[in-house]
Amino acid sequence: AIGADPLLLGSNIIISNGWDKNASINLLTGKTNWTTTISDNEATSGGYILSGGDRLYFSAGNEGFLNILNGANGQLVFSNKKVGKSSLYGSKLIQYKNHLYFTTADGLIKTDMEGKIVVKVTVEDTIGGYNGSFTSGLAIDPKTGYMYSTRGNRFMCFKEKL
C-alpha cells in the first residue's frame, strides 16, 4: 500500500500520501495545522511515521530516504538518501536508547536522532554466520537489548556490541 499509516498525536493526526505530501490536522477543530510537499529528489514512498520530541521521522519507504520533519510546522529538517540503494520494504522505525533502528531490503540500519547513520549491517555482512536481507523488520527488547528479526529464511536473535 502506498501511504504511511496515520499517526495520532494528542488531538492531531499526521497523514502522508506516501510520496511527497504530509499534513497535520487538528481533529477537534478540523483545521489543518500544516501541509508540506517534499521535493521529488527527497520524497519517499510507503513507509512509517514515528514521533520523537519535536520531530517526525518518516521511514525509508521504497525510495531510500529517511526524512525528518519539524513536528510543529512540517518543514523538512533532514533527508538521508544513504540508508539504501532503493531500500525496498522499509520497516517501522524503532526508537531505542536515543537512536533509530529499522530494516530495509539493503540491511539493518541504526541512525542517531539527527538521521546520520551510526551502523549499517548490509545483506552481505554476517551475524552468527548468516547473511541476507532483513525484510521483515525487527523488534528490540528494551530491558535486555536483544534484537529479533528474520534474515532470509532464518529467525535471528542478536545483541549489538557496544
C-alpha positions in Angstrom: 0.0 0.0 0.0 1.2 3.5 -0.7 1.0 5.9 2.1 2.1 5.8 5.7 -0.1 4.7 8.5 -1.6 7.8 10.1 -0.1 8.9 13.4 -2.3 10.2 16.2 -0.6 12.8 18.5 -3.0 14.1 21.1 -5.8 15.8 19.2 -3.7 16.0 16.0 -3.3 13.4 13.2 -0.3 13.2 10.9 -1.0 11.9 7.5 1.1 11.2 4.4 0.2 10.3 0.9 3.3 8.1 0.9 5.3 10.1 -1.6 5.7 13.8 -1.1 2.8 15.3 0.8 2.3 15.4 4.5 -0.2 17.1 6.8 -1.1 17.7 10.4 -4.9 18.1 11.1 -6.4 19.1 14.4 -9.2 16.6 15.0 -11.1 18.8 17.4 -11.3 21.8 15.2 -11.0 20.2 11.7 -8.4 22.8 10.8 -5.1 22.0 9.0 -2.1 22.8 11.2 0.3 22.5 8.3 0.9 20.8 5.0 4.3 20.0 3.4 5.4 19.0 0.0 8.8 17.2 -0.1 10.8 17.8 -3.3 11.0 14.9 -5.8 14.7 14.3 -5.1 13.9 13.7 -1.4 10.5 12.1 -1.5 9.9 8.5 -0.4 7.1 6.1 -0.8 5.2 4.0 1.6 6.9 4.0 5.0 6.0 4.6 8.6 5.9 7.7 10.8 7.5 8.0 14.3 7.2 10.9 16.7 10.3 11.8 18.7 10.3 15.0 20.7 9.6 17.9 18.3 10.5 15.8 15.2 8.6 13.4 12.9 10.6 10.6 11.4 9.4 9.1 8.1 10.9 5.6 7.4 12.8 4.8 4.2 9.9 3.5 2.2 10.7 2.4 -1.3 12.9 5.3 -2.4 15.6 5.0 0.2 15.2 8.4 2.1 14.9 8.7 5.8 13.1 12.1 6.2 12.9 14.1 9.4 10.3 16.9 9.7 9.7 19.5 12.2 6.6 18.4 14.1 5.4 22.0 14.7 5.4 23.2 11.1 6.1 20.2 8.9 9.2 21.6 7.4 11.9 19.2 6.2 14.8 19.2 8.8 17.0 16.4 7.3 16.9 13.9 4.5 19.2 10.9 4.2 19.4 9.0 1.0 22.3 6.9 2.2 20.1 4.5 4.0 19.9 2.3 0.9 20.1 2.0 -2.8 16.3 1.6 -3.1 15.5 0.5 0.4 12.5 -1.5 -0.6 10.5 -2.8 2.3 11.5 -0.2 4.8 10.2 -1.3 8.2 8.7 0.6 11.1 11.2 2.8 13.0 12.1 1.9 16.5 13.5 4.4 18.9 15.8 2.8 21.4 18.5 4.4 23.6 18.4 7.7 21.7 18.8 6.0 18.2 16.6 4.9 15.4 16.6 1.3 14.2 14.9 0.0 11.1 15.4 -2.5 8.3 15.2 -2.5 4.5 16.0 -4.9 1.8 19.5 -3.4 1.9 20.1 -4.2 5.6 19.6 -3.2 9.2 20.3 0.5 9.9 20.9 2.4 13.1 21.0 6.2 13.0 21.3 8.9 15.6 18.2 11.1 16.2 19.5 13.5 13.6 19.3 10.8 10.9 23.0 10.2 10.4 24.0 6.5 10.0 25.8 5.0 13.0 25.7 1.4 12.0 24.6 -0.3 8.8 24.6 -4.1 8.5 24.3 -4.9 4.8 22.9 -8.0 3.2 26.5 -9.2 2.7 27.5 -8.8 6.4 27.2 -11.8 8.6 25.6 -12.2 12.0 26.1 -15.6 13.6 27.5 -16.9 10.3 24.4 -15.9 8.3 23.8 -13.1 5.8 20.8 -11.9 3.8 18.1 -9.3 4.0 16.1 -8.1 6.9 12.8 -7.5 5.0 10.5 -8.4 8.0 11.6 -5.6 10.3 12.8 -6.1 13.8 11.8 -5.9 17.4 14.0 -4.8 20.3 13.6 -5.9 23.9 14.0 -2.6 25.8 15.1 -4.4 29.0 17.8 -6.7 27.5 18.7 -5.0 24.3 18.2 -8.3 22.4 17.0 -7.7 18.8 14.8 -10.1 16.9 14.3 -10.4 13.2 14.3 -12.7 10.3 17.2 -12.8 7.9 16.5 -14.6 4.6 14.6 -17.7 5.9 16.2 -17.7 9.4 14.9 -16.3 12.7 17.7 -14.2 14.3 18.2 -13.2 17.9 21.2 -11.0 18.5 22.6 -8.1 20.6 24.5 -5.1 19.4 28.2 -5.0 20.5 28.8 -1.8 22.5 
